[in-house]
């Protein structure tokens, strides 16, 4: 896409478009006060179980984002527990690249709500749809911030378990962009190796089916977003740090190419293709992607979790090493800051590849609980 197309991207016009407003004037919560602290102004997102609103925190006169679980969801113990878990998870993690939580409560009439910082930006999905393929420096900057957020999440003893472009908000800064990880609705606590957890698979045997002649087994209930769920989780394992690393690799592939590695005709087909088809190097879609970024994506998205980066710290170090090699001096303060990669002079070295790569086959969206 040309530079003129990039200039029209919504993140360059933060005051003109934060995200699509969905308020049609009929939402009964518009204008209402929650817990005598927050005044609902606009609905900015809606999912299967609730809505997200822009609200004013009355005491501080500032905008906040309020996620409200629908009345029907509040009455369902599993959904209410998931909502409570999200509040507890986010409150445990403090990092510039993770959305901050301000309050959590239940109204007198039983509505559960979660108050968070209001991000003036767009989702990574919107950014990619508008500006893909992103400049290499920008892609590295954004994925480095994602890796730093994952470091903080894992250090707090959590796995996000639903990292995806819809759950990454991009806020423009005077210089660069700031990524915020949101939506911890299915986050889980890290467990010792071999321990069973709430996401362990029980009940019916895995569904066994064939894709392009290969027989694969998928757990009967897979929680997450097809295309981003790690293969071992698709098969029934509990998500771990390396599952988040896999999702980050998928995000990087999206940033570099504008495409997800796997897209099926329906969620089940996407999951099955993740189990039998290799991730293709981004350079096959975008020739100017250097080999070291191809290698980074392929290792992060390896089907075998043992072949991936061991954790978010190792992933972040690999990203920083790539940035240094492609643009020496591009990481200020040893990479300890965010949103400050300097794209000036960013000219990747010519590709020196002759081998044959082979052939192969807050948010407002809803995480899929896929039954196949």
RAJOUR-V990822 format. One record per pair of residues at least 12 apart in sequence whose C-alpha atoms are under 10 Angstrom apart, sorted by the first residue. I is the first residue (numbers start at 1). J is the second residue. D is the distance in whole Angstrom. If there is no record, write none. Layout:
<<I:J:D> <I:J:D>>
//
This chain:
<<1:130:9> <1:131:7> <1:132:7> <1:133:7> <1:134:8> <1:135:10> <2:131:9> <2:132:10> <2:133:10> <3:131:9> <3:135:10> <4:131:10> <5:130:8> <5:131:7> <5:132:9> <6:127:10> <6:130:7> <6:131:5> <6:132:8> <6:133:10> <6:134:9> <6:135:10> <7:130:10> <7:131:9> <8:130:8> <8:131:8> <9:122:10> <9:126:9> <9:127:7> <9:128:9> <9:129:9> <9:130:6> <9:131:6> <10:121:8> <10:122:7> <10:126:8> <10:127:7> <10:130:8> <10:131:9> <10:171:10> <10:172:9> <11:120:9> <11:121:6> <11:122:7> <11:123:9> <11:124:10> <11:126:9> <11:127:7> <11:130:10> <11:131:10> <11:170:7> <11:171:7> <11:172:6> <11:173:9> <11:177:8> <12:121:9> <12:171:9> <12:172:7> <12:173:9> <12:177:10> <13:121:9> <13:172:8> <14:120:6> <14:121:6> <14:122:9> <14:171:8> <14:172:7> <14:173:9> <15:120:8> <15:121:9> <17:120:8> <17:121:8> <17:122:8> <18:44:9> <18:118:10> <18:119:8> <18:120:5> <18:121:5> <18:122:6> <18:123:9> <18:170:10> <18:171:9> <19:44:7> <19:45:9> <19:119:10> <19:120:8> <19:121:7> <19:122:6> <19:123:8> <19:126:9> <20:43:9> <20:44:6> <20:45:8> <20:122:9> <21:42:7> <21:43:6> <21:44:5> <21:45:7> <21:53:9> <21:54:10> <22:42:8> <22:43:6> <22:44:5> <22:45:6> <22:46:8> <22:51:10> <22:52:10> <22:53:9> <23:41:9> <23:42:6> <23:43:5> <23:44:7> <23:45:9> <23:46:10> <23:53:9> <24:42:9> <24:43:9> <25:42:9> <25:43:9> <27:42:9> <27:43:8> <28:40:10> <29:41:9> <29:42:9> <29:43:9> <29:53:9> <29:68:10> <30:42:6> <30:43:8> <30:53:9> <30:54:10> <30:55:9> <31:55:9> <32:55:10> <33:55:9> <33:56:9> <33:57:10> <33:58:9> <33:107:10> <34:55:10> <34:57:10> <34:66:10> <34:105:9> <34:106:9> <34:107:6> <34:108:9> <34:111:9> <34:112:10> <34:113:8> <35:104:10> <35:105:8> <35:106:8> <35:107:6> <35:108:8> <35:113:10> <36:57:9> <36:58:8> <36:59:10> <36:107:9> <37:55:10> <37:56:8> <37:57:6> <37:58:6> <37:59:7> <37:60:10> <37:103:10> <38:54:10> <38:55:6> <38:56:5> <38:57:5> <38:58:6> <38:59:9> <38:61:10> <38:62:10> <38:63:9> <38:64:8> <38:65:10> <38:66:9> <38:115:9> <39:53:10> <39:54:9> <39:55:5> <39:56:5> <39:57:7> <39:58:7> <39:63:10> <39:64:10> <39:66:10> <40:52:10> <40:53:7> <40:54:6> <40:55:4> <40:56:7> <40:57:9> <40:63:10> <40:64:9> <40:65:9> <40:66:8> <41:53:7> <41:54:6> <41:55:5> <41:56:7> <41:63:9> <42:54:5> <42:55:7> <42:65:10> <42:66:10> <43:55:9> <43:65:10> <43:66:9> <43:67:10> <44:65:9> <44:66:10> <44:67:10> <44:362:10> <44:363:10> <44:364:8> <45:67:9> <45:362:8> <45:363:7> <45:364:5> <45:365:8> <46:67:9> <46:68:10> <46:70:10> <46:362:10> <46:363:8> <46:364:5> <46:365:7> <46:366:9> <47:69:10> <47:70:10> <47:362:10> <47:363:8> <47:364:6> <47:365:6> <47:366:6> <47:367:9> <48:69:10> <48:70:9> <48:73:9> <48:364:9> <48:365:8> <48:366:6> <48:367:9> <49:68:9> <49:69:6> <49:70:6> <49:71:9> <49:72:8> <49:73:6> <49:74:9> <49:79:8> <49:80:10> <49:83:10> <49:366:8> <50:67:7> <50:68:6> <50:69:4> <50:70:5> <50:71:8> <50:72:9> <50:73:8> <50:74:9> <50:112:10> <50:113:10> <50:364:9> <50:366:10> <51:66:8> <51:67:6> <51:68:5> <51:69:7> <51:70:7> <51:113:10> <51:362:9> <51:363:9> <51:364:7> <51:365:10> <52:65:7> <52:66:5> <52:67:4> <52:68:6> <52:69:9> <52:113:9> <52:114:9> <52:115:10> <52:362:7> <52:363:7> <52:364:7> <53:65:6> <53:66:5> <53:67:6> <53:68:8> <53:115:9> <53:118:9> <53:362:10> <54:66:6> <54:67:9> <54:115:10> <54:116:10> <54:117:10> <54:118:7> <54:119:10> <55:115:9> <55:116:10> <55:118:9> <56:118:10> <57:102:10> <57:115:9> <62:117:9> <62:118:9> <63:116:9> <63:117:8> <63:118:6> <63:119:9> <63:120:10> <64:101:10> <64:102:9> <64:115:7> <64:116:6> <64:117:5> <64:118:4> <64:119:8> <65:101:9> <65:102:10> <65:114:8> <65:115:6> <65:116:5> <65:117:6> <65:118:5> <65:119:8> <65:362:8> <66:101:10> <66:102:10> <66:103:9> <66:104:9> <66:113:7> <66:114:6> <66:115:5> <66:116:6> <66:117:9> <66:118:8> <66:362:9> <67:83:9> <67:104:10> <67:112:8> <67:113:6> <67:114:5> <67:115:7> <67:116:8> <67:183:10> <67:362:8> <67:363:9> <67:364:10> <68:83:9> <68:105:10> <68:106:10> <68:111:7> <68:112:6> <68:113:4> <68:114:7> <68:115:9> <69:83:8> <69:106:10> <69:110:10> <69:111:7> <69:112:6> <69:113:6> <69:114:9> <70:110:10> <70:111:7> <70:112:8> <70:113:9> <71:109:9> <71:110:8> <71:111:6> <71:112:8> <72:111:10> <73:111:9> <73:112:9> <74:106:10> <74:110:7> <74:111:7> <74:112:7> <74:113:10> <75:110:9> <75:111:9> <79:185:9> <80:111:10> <80:112:8> <81:185:10> <82:184:9> <82:185:6> <82:186:7> <82:187:9> <82:188:10> <83:104:10> <83:112:8> <83:113:9> <83:114:8> <83:183:10> <83:184:9> <83:185:6> <83:186:9> <84:104:8> <84:105:9> <84:112:9> <84:113:9> <84:114:9> <84:185:9> <85:184:8> <85:185:7> <85:186:8> <85:187:8> <85:188:8> <85:189:10> <86:114:9> <86:160:10> <86:182:10> <86:183:7> <86:184:5> <86:185:5> <86:186:7> <86:187:7> <86:188:9> <87:101:8> <87:102:10> <87:103:8> <87:104:7> <87:105:9> <87:113:9> <87:114:7> <87:115:9> <87:116:10> <87:183:10> <87:184:8> <87:185:8> <88:101:9> <88:104:9> <88:184:9> <88:187:10> <89:101:10> <89:153:9> <89:156:9> <89:157:9> <89:158:7> <89:159:10> <89:160:9> <89:183:10> <89:184:7> <89:185:9> <89:186:10> <89:187:7> <89:188:8> <89:189:9> <90:102:10> <90:116:9> <90:153:9> <90:156:10> <90:158:10> <90:160:10> <90:181:10> <90:182:9> <90:183:9> <90:184:7> <90:185:9> <90:187:9> <91:103:9> <91:104:10> <92:152:10> <92:153:8> <92:155:10> <92:156:7> <92:157:9> <92:158:9> <93:149:9> <93:152:7> <93:153:6> <93:154:9> <93:155:9> <93:156:6> <93:157:9> <93:158:9> <94:149:9> <94:152:7> <94:153:9> <94:156:9> <95:148:9> <95:149:7> <95:150:10> <95:151:10> <95:152:7> <95:153:9> <95:180:9> <95:181:10> <96:145:9> <96:148:9> <96:149:8> <96:152:10> <96:178:8> <96:179:8> <96:180:7> <96:181:10> <96:337:10> <96:338:8> <97:145:7> <97:146:7> <97:147:9> <97:148:7> <97:149:5> <97:150:9> <97:152:9> <97:168:9> <97:169:9> <97:170:10> <97:178:7> <97:179:6> <97:180:4> <97:181:6> <97:182:9> <97:338:8> <97:339:10> <98:117:10> <98:145:10> <98:146:9> <98:148:9> <98:149:6> <98:150:9> <98:152:9> <98:153:9> <98:168:9> <98:169:10> <98:179:8> <98:180:5> <98:181:5> <98:182:7> <98:183:10> <99:116:7> <99:117:6> <99:118:9> <99:119:8> <99:149:10> <99:168:10> <99:169:9> <99:179:9> <99:180:6> <99:181:6> <99:182:6> <99:183:9> <99:184:10> <99:362:9> <100:115:9> <100:116:6> <100:117:6> <100:118:9> <100:180:9> <100:181:10> <100:182:9> <101:114:7> <101:115:6> <101:116:4> <101:117:6> <101:118:10> <102:114:8> <102:115:5> <102:116:5> <102:117:7> <103:115:5> <103:116:7> <104:116:9> <116:182:10> <116:362:9> <118:362:10> <119:169:7> <119:170:8> <119:171:7> <119:172:10> <119:178:10> <119:179:10> <119:180:8> <119:362:10> <120:169:9> <120:170:8> <120:171:6> <120:172:8> <121:169:6> <121:170:5> <121:171:4> <121:172:7> <121:173:10> <121:177:9> <121:178:9> <121:179:9> <121:180:10> <122:166:9> <122:168:8> <122:169:6> <122:170:5> <122:171:7> <122:172:9> <122:179:10> <123:164:10> <123:165:7> <123:166:6> <123:167:7> <123:168:6> <123:169:4> <123:170:6> <123:171:9> <123:179:9> <123:180:9> <123:181:10> <123:362:9> <123:363:9> <123:364:10> <124:142:9> <124:164:9> <124:165:5> <124:166:6> <124:167:8> <124:168:6> <124:169:6> <124:170:6> <124:171:10> <124:179:9> <124:180:10> <124:251:9> <124:254:10> <124:255:9> <125:164:9> <125:165:5> <125:166:6> <125:167:9> <125:168:8> <125:169:9> <125:170:10> <125:251:10> <125:254:9> <125:255:9> <125:258:9> <126:165:9> <126:166:8> <126:169:9> <126:170:9> <127:165:9> <127:169:9> <127:170:8> <127:255:9> <127:258:10> <128:165:9> <128:254:8> <128:255:7> <128:256:9> <128:257:9> <128:258:6> <128:259:9> <129:255:10> <129:258:7> <129:259:9> <130:258:10> <131:255:10> <131:258:8> <132:254:9> <132:255:7> <132:256:8> <132:257:7> <132:258:5> <132:259:9> <133:254:8> <133:255:7> <133:256:6> <133:257:5> <133:258:5> <133:259:9> <133:286:8> <134:254:9> <134:255:6> <134:256:6> <134:257:8> <134:258:8> <135:255:9> <135:256:8> <135:289:10> <135:343:9> <135:346:9> <136:255:9> <136:256:7> <136:288:9> <136:289:8> <136:290:9> <136:293:9> <136:323:9> <136:326:9> <136:343:9> <136:346:8> <136:347:9> <136:348:9> <137:323:8> <137:326:9> <137:327:8> <137:330:9> <137:341:7> <137:342:8> <137:343:5> <137:344:9> <137:345:10> <137:346:7> <137:347:9> <137:348:10> <138:176:8> <138:177:9> <138:255:9> <138:256:9> <138:339:9> <138:340:10> <138:341:8> <138:342:9> <138:343:7> <139:251:10> <139:252:7> <139:253:9> <139:254:9> <139:255:6> <139:256:6> <139:257:10> <140:252:8> <140:255:9> <140:256:9> <140:293:9> <140:319:7> <140:320:8> <140:322:8> <140:323:7> <140:341:8> <141:176:9> <141:177:8> <141:178:9> <141:179:9> <141:319:9> <141:320:9> <141:323:8> <141:330:10> <141:331:9> <141:338:8> <141:339:7> <141:340:8> <141:341:6> <141:342:9> <141:343:9> <142:168:10> <142:170:9> <142:176:10> <142:177:8> <142:178:8> <142:179:7> <142:180:10> <142:251:10> <142:252:9> <142:255:9> <142:338:9> <142:339:7> <142:341:9> <143:179:9> <143:248:7> <143:249:9> <143:251:8> <143:252:6> <143:253:10> <143:255:8> <143:315:10> <143:316:8> <143:319:8> <144:179:9> <144:248:10> <144:252:10> <144:312:10> <144:315:9> <144:316:6> <144:317:9> <144:318:9> <144:319:6> <144:320:7> <144:323:9> <144:335:9> <144:338:8> <144:339:9> <144:341:10> <145:177:10> <145:178:8> <145:179:6> <145:180:8> <145:181:9> <145:316:8> <145:319:10> <145:335:10> <145:337:9> <145:338:6> <145:339:7> <146:163:9> <146:168:8> <146:178:10> <146:179:7> <146:180:8> <146:181:7> <146:245:10> <146:248:7> <146:251:9> <146:252:10> <146:312:9> <146:316:9> <146:338:10> <147:244:9> <147:245:8> <147:248:7> <147:249:10> <147:311:9> <147:312:6> <147:313:7> <147:314:9> <147:315:7> <147:316:5> <147:317:9> <147:319:9> <148:312:7> <148:313:8> <148:315:9> <148:316:7> <148:317:10> <148:335:10> <148:336:9> <148:337:10> <148:338:9> <149:179:9> <149:180:8> <149:181:7> <149:312:9> <149:316:10> <150:163:9> <150:181:9> <150:241:8> <150:244:8> <150:245:8> <150:248:9> <150:311:9> <150:312:6> <150:313:8> <150:315:10> <150:316:9> <151:241:9> <151:311:8> <151:312:5> <151:313:6> <151:314:9> <151:315:9> <151:316:8> <152:312:9> <152:313:10> <153:181:10> <153:187:10> <153:189:10> <153:241:9> <153:312:9> <154:189:9> <154:190:8> <154:240:9> <154:241:7> <154:244:9> <154:311:8> <154:312:8> <154:313:10> <155:190:10> <155:312:10> <156:189:9> <156:190:9> <157:188:9> <157:189:6> <157:190:5> <157:191:8> <157:241:10> <158:184:10> <158:187:7> <158:188:6> <158:189:4> <158:190:5> <158:191:9> <158:240:9> <158:241:8> <159:184:9> <159:186:9> <159:187:6> <159:188:5> <159:189:6> <159:190:6> <159:191:10> <159:239:7> <159:240:6> <159:241:6> <159:242:9> <159:243:8> <159:244:7> <160:181:9> <160:182:9> <160:183:9> <160:184:6> <160:185:8> <160:186:7> <160:187:4> <160:188:7> <160:189:9> <160:190:10> <160:239:9> <160:240:9> <160:241:8> <160:243:9> <160:244:7> <160:247:10> <161:184:8> <161:185:9> <161:186:6> <161:187:5> <161:188:7> <161:223:9> <161:224:7> <161:225:9> <161:228:9> <161:229:8> <161:230:9> <161:233:10> <161:238:9> <161:239:6> <161:240:8> <161:241:9> <161:242:10> <161:243:7> <161:244:6> <161:245:10> <161:247:9> <162:182:10> <162:183:8> <162:184:8> <162:185:8> <162:186:7> <162:187:7> <162:223:9> <162:224:6> <162:225:7> <162:226:10> <162:228:8> <162:229:7> <162:239:10> <162:243:9> <162:244:8> <162:247:8> <162:367:8> <162:368:10> <163:181:8> <163:182:9> <163:183:9> <163:184:9> <163:187:10> <163:224:9> <163:225:9> <163:228:7> <163:229:9> <163:243:9> <163:244:7> <163:245:9> <163:246:9> <163:247:6> <163:248:7> <163:250:9> <163:251:8> <164:181:9> <164:182:10> <164:183:10> <164:224:10> <164:225:8> <164:226:10> <164:227:9> <164:228:7> <164:229:9> <164:244:10> <164:247:7> <164:248:8> <164:250:8> <164:251:7> <164:254:10> <164:367:10> <165:181:9> <165:228:9> <165:247:10> <165:248:9> <165:250:9> <165:251:6> <165:252:10> <165:254:8> <165:255:9> <166:181:9> <166:182:9> <166:183:9> <166:362:8> <166:363:7> <166:364:8> <166:365:7> <166:366:9> <166:367:10> <167:180:8> <167:181:6> <167:182:5> <167:183:6> <167:184:9> <167:362:7> <167:363:6> <167:364:9> <167:365:8> <167:367:10> <168:180:6> <168:181:5> <168:182:6> <168:183:9> <168:251:10> <168:362:9> <168:363:9> <169:181:7> <169:182:7> <169:362:9> <169:363:9> <171:339:10> <172:339:9> <173:339:8> <173:340:9> <174:339:10> <174:340:10> <175:339:7> <175:340:7> <175:341:9> <175:342:9> <176:338:9> <176:339:5> <176:340:6> <176:341:7> <176:342:8> <176:343:9> <177:338:8> <177:339:5> <177:340:8> <177:341:9> <178:338:7> <178:339:5> <178:340:9> <179:338:9> <179:339:8> <181:362:9> <181:363:10> <182:362:5> <182:363:7> <183:362:5> <183:363:6> <183:364:9> <183:365:10> <183:366:10> <183:367:10> <184:362:9> <184:363:9> <185:362:9> <185:363:10> <185:366:10> <185:367:9> <186:199:10> <186:223:8> <186:224:8> <186:367:9> <187:239:9> <188:238:9> <188:239:8> <188:240:9> <189:239:10> <189:240:9> <190:238:9> <190:239:9> <190:240:7> <190:241:8> <191:238:9> <191:239:10> <191:240:8> <193:240:10> <194:238:10> <195:238:9> <196:237:9> <196:238:8> <197:237:10> <197:238:7> <197:239:10> <198:238:8> <199:221:9> <199:222:9> <199:223:8> <199:233:9> <199:236:8> <199:237:8> <199:238:6> <199:239:8> <200:219:10> <200:221:10> <200:222:10> <200:233:9> <200:236:6> <200:237:6> <200:238:5> <200:239:9> <201:219:7> <201:220:8> <201:221:8> <201:222:9> <201:233:10> <201:235:9> <201:236:5> <201:237:7> <201:238:8> <202:219:9> <202:220:9> <202:221:9> <202:236:9> <203:219:10> <203:220:8> <203:221:10> <204:219:8> <204:220:7> <204:221:9> <205:217:9> <205:218:9> <205:219:7> <205:220:7> <206:218:5> <206:219:4> <206:220:5> <206:221:9> <206:234:10> <206:235:7> <206:236:8> <206:372:9> <207:219:6> <207:220:6> <207:221:10> <207:235:9> <207:371:9> <207:372:7> <208:220:10> <208:272:10> <208:372:10> <209:272:8> <209:372:10> <210:269:10> <210:272:8> <210:273:10> <210:276:10> <211:269:8> <211:272:7> <211:273:7> <211:275:9> <211:276:8> <211:277:9> <212:272:10> <212:273:9> <212:276:9> <212:277:9> <212:361:9> <213:276:10> <214:272:9> <214:273:10> <214:275:9> <214:276:7> <214:277:10> <215:272:9> <215:275:10> <215:276:8> <216:235:9> <216:271:10> <216:272:7> <216:273:9> <216:275:7> <216:276:7> <217:234:8> <217:235:6> <217:236:9> <217:272:8> <217:275:9> <218:231:9> <218:232:9> <218:233:9> <218:234:6> <218:235:5> <218:236:7> <218:268:9> <218:271:8> <218:272:7> <218:275:9> <218:371:9> <218:372:7> <219:232:10> <219:233:8> <219:234:6> <219:235:5> <219:236:5> <219:237:9> <219:370:9> <219:371:8> <219:372:8> <220:234:9> <220:235:9> <220:236:8> <220:369:10> <220:370:8> <220:371:5> <220:372:6> <221:234:9> <221:235:10> <221:236:8> <221:368:10> <221:369:7> <221:370:6> <221:371:5> <221:372:7> <222:234:6> <222:235:8> <222:236:7> <222:237:10> <222:268:10> <222:271:9> <222:368:8> <222:369:6> <222:370:5> <222:371:6> <222:372:8> <223:236:10> <223:239:10> <223:367:7> <223:368:6> <223:369:4> <223:370:6> <223:371:9> <224:239:10> <224:366:9> <224:367:6> <224:368:5> <224:369:6> <224:370:8> <225:247:10> <225:267:8> <225:270:10> <225:271:9> <225:366:9> <225:367:6> <225:368:5> <225:369:8> <225:370:8> <226:262:9> <226:263:8> <226:264:9> <226:266:9> <226:267:6> <226:268:8> <226:269:9> <226:270:6> <226:271:6> <226:272:10> <226:274:9> <226:367:9> <226:368:8> <226:369:9> <226:370:8> <227:247:8> <227:250:8> <227:251:10> <227:260:7> <227:261:7> <227:262:6> <227:263:7> <227:264:9> <227:267:8> <227:269:10> <227:270:6> <227:271:7> <227:272:10> <227:273:9> <227:274:7> <228:243:9> <228:244:9> <228:246:7> <228:247:5> <228:248:8> <228:249:9> <228:250:6> <228:251:8> <228:260:9> <228:261:9> <228:262:9> <228:270:10> <228:271:9> <228:274:9> <228:301:10> <229:243:7> <229:244:9> <229:246:8> <229:247:7> <229:250:9> <229:271:8> <229:274:9> <230:242:8> <230:243:5> <230:244:8> <230:245:9> <230:246:6> <230:247:7> <230:250:10> <230:271:9> <230:274:8> <230:275:9> <230:301:8> <230:302:9> <230:303:8> <230:304:9> <230:305:8> <231:243:8> <231:246:9> <231:271:8> <231:272:9> <231:273:10> <231:274:6> <231:275:6> <231:276:9> <231:301:9> <231:302:9> <231:303:6> <231:304:8> <231:305:8> <232:275:9> <232:303:8> <232:304:8> <232:305:8> <234:271:7> <234:272:9> <234:274:9> <234:275:8> <234:370:10> <235:271:10> <235:272:10> <235:275:9> <240:305:9> <240:311:9> <241:305:10> <241:309:10> <241:310:8> <241:311:6> <241:312:7> <242:300:8> <242:301:9> <242:302:10> <242:304:10> <242:305:6> <242:306:8> <242:307:10> <242:308:7> <242:309:7> <242:310:6> <242:311:6> <242:312:8> <242:315:10> <243:300:9> <243:301:9> <243:305:7> <243:308:9> <243:311:9> <244:300:9> <244:301:10> <244:311:8> <244:312:8> <245:299:10> <245:300:6> <245:301:8> <245:302:10> <245:305:9> <245:308:8> <245:309:7> <245:310:8> <245:311:7> <245:312:6> <245:313:10> <245:314:10> <245:315:7> <245:316:10> <246:297:9> <246:298:9> <246:299:9> <246:300:5> <246:301:5> <246:302:7> <246:303:9> <246:305:8> <246:308:8> <246:309:9> <247:300:8> <247:301:7> <248:297:9> <248:300:7> <248:301:8> <248:312:9> <248:315:9> <249:261:10> <249:296:8> <249:297:5> <249:298:8> <249:299:8> <249:300:5> <249:301:5> <249:302:9> <249:308:10> <249:315:9> <250:262:9> <250:279:9> <250:297:7> <250:298:9> <250:300:8> <250:301:7> <251:297:9> <252:282:9> <252:293:9> <252:294:10> <252:296:9> <252:297:7> <252:300:9> <252:301:10> <253:279:9> <253:280:9> <253:281:8> <253:282:6> <253:283:10> <253:293:9> <253:294:9> <253:296:10> <253:297:6> <253:298:9> <253:301:9> <254:282:9> <255:282:10> <256:282:7> <256:283:9> <256:285:9> <256:286:8> <256:288:10> <256:289:7> <256:293:9> <256:294:10> <256:297:10> <257:281:10> <257:282:6> <257:283:8> <257:284:9> <257:285:6> <257:286:6> <257:287:10> <257:289:9> <258:282:10> <258:285:9> <258:286:10> <259:282:9> <259:285:9> <260:279:10> <261:273:10> <261:274:9> <261:277:10> <261:278:9> <261:279:6> <261:280:7> <261:281:9> <261:282:9> <261:301:10> <262:274:7> <262:277:8> <262:278:9> <262:279:8> <262:280:10> <262:361:10> <267:368:9> <267:370:7> <267:371:9> <267:372:9> <268:370:7> <268:371:8> <268:372:6> <269:372:9> <271:370:9> <271:372:9> <272:372:10> <273:361:9> <274:301:10> <274:303:8> <275:303:7> <276:303:9> <276:360:10> <276:361:9> <277:303:9> <277:360:7> <277:361:6> <278:298:9> <278:301:9> <278:302:8> <278:303:8> <278:359:9> <278:360:7> <278:361:8> <279:297:8> <279:298:7> <279:299:10> <279:301:7> <279:302:8> <279:303:9> <279:360:9> <279:361:9> <280:294:9> <280:297:9> <280:298:8> <280:357:9> <280:358:9> <280:359:8> <280:360:8> <280:361:9> <281:293:9> <281:294:5> <281:295:8> <281:296:9> <281:297:7> <281:298:7> <281:357:8> <282:294:6> <282:295:9> <282:297:8> <282:298:9> <283:351:10> <283:357:10> <284:357:9> <287:351:9> <288:348:8> <288:349:9> <288:350:8> <288:351:8> <289:348:8> <289:349:10> <289:350:10> <289:351:8> <290:322:10> <290:326:9> <290:348:7> <290:349:7> <290:350:8> <290:351:6> <290:352:9> <290:353:9> <291:348:10> <291:349:10> <291:350:10> <291:351:7> <291:352:8> <291:353:8> <292:318:9> <292:319:10> <292:321:10> <292:322:7> <292:323:10> <292:325:9> <292:326:9> <292:351:10> <293:318:10> <293:319:8> <293:322:7> <293:323:9> <293:326:10> <296:308:9> <296:309:9> <296:315:8> <296:318:7> <296:319:8> <296:322:9> <299:315:9> <300:312:10> <300:315:8> <316:335:9> <317:335:9> <320:334:9> <320:335:7> <321:335:10> <323:335:10> <323:341:9> <323:346:9> <323:348:10> <325:348:8> <325:349:9> <326:345:10> <326:346:7> <326:347:7> <326:348:5> <326:349:7> <327:341:10> <327:342:9> <327:343:8> <327:344:9> <327:345:7> <327:346:5> <327:347:7> <327:348:7> <327:349:9> <328:345:9> <328:346:9> <329:341:9> <329:342:8> <330:342:5> <330:343:7> <330:344:9> <330:345:9> <330:346:8>>
//
